[in-house]
Amino acid sequence: MCQPASSPDTNVLDLGIFASCQSRQLKHYSQNFNELIDLVQKSFDDLEEKKLAKIWHTLASTKNLIIEQKGNNDYALPRSGLKKDSDIPAAVVATPACIEVAEWVVGKLEDRLEVEKENANNKKEQFAKNISLLPAWKRAVDKRDKTEKDLIEMSEKRLRS
């Protein structure tokens, strides 16, 4: 799954998987680069499903906080708050504050949509006015072209005579 760029709080890899793998890898000693790669691969392979579910739970809770803060990053990362042997909820429920902000954002988007519609209608009206001028403009261009053609023909007649 694609992860947001430059946003470690919303990137599940940065949020918990890398740290979990690193803490496991640091418990062992590697003598060379290839051993280090093997240790990192083994630490990733050994990640339990429950650990990954907790990280995803933390990610969902973090997204709630980000929405509550209206995109500001002035918040503390939440902990999953789950006990070691507890069941992990299938979903994280949006908080009332999160829902309130989401409704505010939807309202702002609807306001912006109305402004954009009004701008589009204004441009449409302006275009219609410009189109009504088109026949007069086209006649003027045609007359200019005819005049140029007549001048060229007259010049050619003089040269021939």
Buried (B, 14 or more C-beta within 10 A) or exposed (E): EEEEEEEEBBBBEBBBBBEBBEEBBEEEEBEEEEEBEBBBEEBBEEBEEBBBBBBBBBBBBBBBBBBBBEEEEEEEEBEBEBEEEEEEEEEBEBBEEBBEBEEEEEEEEEEEEEEEEEEEEEEEEEEEEEEEEEEEEEEEEEEEEEEEEEEEEEEEEEEEE
